[in-house]
Amino acid sequence: MTGAFEKIPAIAAAAIGALGDELTFSFPEVLQVITLCTKHGIAVLGLELFQVLPEGYATKKLSGYDQQMDKGPENVEGWPEYVDRSNALAEEFVRLNPTGDDHIYILTTSSWREFCDIQDIKRAGGPG
């Protein structure tokens, strides 16, 4: 399933590739992607930083950062503040972990609609 994040042309254009079905970004472009997420009301809930290894371009996870989706707003009116707060934390993580060309970032994101869908699944007792 393609989420709201992948449907934004400027975000797709900033990607340097994909790891599985997840877009990958380099530094400092990942900071522009976080700004685009904020502009489009998409919360960055997590980031993973990988080192790209020379042999076969396998990757090694170096660090990660995650927000908890169950601590989101209760209504759409609270979503913009949640996005601002989440994305500021994501930007801080990137600024504290700047990298070179041998690293990639993968972002975990959610629009308001995707957030609501996940909450509905959790209430129904499904995974999430």
C-alpha positions as CSV (number, residue, x, y, z in Angstrom):
1,M,0.0,0.0,0.0
2,T,1.3,3.4,-0.9
3,G,0.9,5.9,1.9
4,A,0.4,9.7,1.7
5,F,4.1,10.2,2.2
6,E,5.1,8.3,-1.0
7,K,2.4,10.2,-3.1
8,I,4.0,13.6,-2.7
9,P,6.1,14.1,-5.8
10,A,8.8,16.3,-4.2
11,I,9.4,13.5,-1.6
12,A,9.5,10.8,-4.2
13,A,12.0,13.0,-6.2
14,A,14.2,13.5,-3.1
15,A,14.6,9.7,-2.5
16,I,17.9,8.2,-3.5
17,G,16.5,4.7,-3.7
18,A,14.5,2.2,-1.7
19,L,15.1,-0.5,0.8
20,G,12.4,-3.0,0.1
21,D,9.3,-0.8,-0.4
22,E,10.6,2.0,1.8
23,L,12.1,5.2,0.3
24,T,15.6,6.1,1.3
25,F,17.1,9.5,1.7
26,S,20.6,11.0,2.2
27,F,21.8,13.8,4.3
28,P,21.0,16.8,4.1
29,E,18.1,16.1,1.8
30,V,16.3,14.1,4.6
31,L,15.9,17.5,6.4
32,Q,14.0,18.9,3.3
33,V,11.8,15.8,3.3
34,I,10.9,16.3,7.0
35,T,10.0,19.9,6.1
36,L,7.8,18.7,3.2
37,C,6.1,16.2,5.6
38,T,5.3,19.1,8.0
39,K,3.9,21.2,5.1
40,H,1.7,18.3,4.0
41,G,0.5,17.4,7.5
42,I,2.4,14.1,7.7
43,A,4.0,13.2,11.0
44,V,7.4,11.6,11.1
45,L,7.0,8.9,13.7
46,G,10.4,7.3,13.3
47,L,13.7,7.3,11.6
48,E,16.2,4.6,10.9
49,L,19.8,5.3,10.0
50,F,21.7,2.7,8.0
51,Q,25.2,2.4,6.8
52,V,25.5,1.3,3.2
53,L,28.3,-1.3,3.1
54,P,30.5,-1.6,0.0
55,E,30.0,-5.4,-0.5
56,G,26.7,-5.7,-2.4
57,Y,25.3,-2.6,-0.8
58,A,24.0,-4.5,2.1
59,T,23.0,-2.2,5.0
60,K,23.8,-2.2,8.7
61,K,21.3,-0.4,11.0
62,L,23.2,2.1,13.2
63,S,20.4,3.7,15.1
64,G,16.8,4.5,15.2
65,Y,14.2,6.8,16.8
66,D,10.5,6.1,17.3
67,Q,7.4,8.0,18.4
68,Q,4.6,5.9,19.9
69,M,1.5,6.1,17.7
70,D,-0.9,5.5,20.6
71,K,0.2,8.9,22.1
72,G,-1.2,10.9,19.2
73,P,-4.0,13.5,19.3
74,E,-7.6,12.5,19.9
75,N,-9.0,14.6,17.1
76,V,-8.0,16.2,13.8
77,E,-7.8,19.6,15.4
78,G,-4.8,18.4,17.4
79,W,-3.0,16.8,14.4
80,P,-1.1,19.9,13.2
81,E,0.5,20.4,16.7
82,Y,1.3,16.7,16.8
83,V,3.0,16.9,13.4
84,D,5.0,19.9,14.4
85,R,6.2,18.3,17.6
86,S,7.0,14.9,16.0
87,N,8.8,16.4,13.0
88,A,10.8,18.8,15.2
89,L,12.0,15.7,17.2
90,A,12.8,13.9,13.9
91,E,14.8,16.9,12.6
92,E,16.7,17.1,15.9
93,F,17.6,13.4,15.5
94,V,18.9,14.0,12.0
95,R,20.9,17.0,13.0
96,L,22.5,15.0,15.9
97,N,23.3,12.2,13.4
98,P,24.5,13.9,10.2
99,T,26.0,11.4,7.8
100,G,27.9,11.1,4.5
101,D,27.1,9.4,1.2
102,D,27.6,6.0,2.8
103,H,24.5,6.3,4.9
104,I,20.8,6.4,4.3
105,Y,17.7,7.4,6.3
106,I,14.3,5.7,6.2
107,L,11.3,7.5,7.7
108,T,8.2,6.0,9.2
109,T,5.4,8.4,8.6
110,S,1.6,8.8,9.1
111,S,-1.0,11.1,7.8
112,W,-4.1,11.8,9.9
113,R,-6.1,9.3,7.9
114,E,-3.4,6.6,8.3
115,F,-3.2,7.3,12.1
116,C,-7.0,6.9,12.4
117,D,-6.9,3.6,10.4
118,I,-4.2,2.2,12.8
119,Q,-6.2,3.3,15.8
120,D,-9.2,1.5,14.4
121,I,-7.2,-1.7,13.9
122,K,-5.9,-1.5,17.5
123,R,-9.4,-1.0,18.9
124,A,-10.6,-4.0,16.9
125,G,-7.8,-6.1,18.5
126,G,-5.6,-6.3,15.4
127,P,-1.9,-5.7,15.1
128,G,-0.7,-2.1,15.3
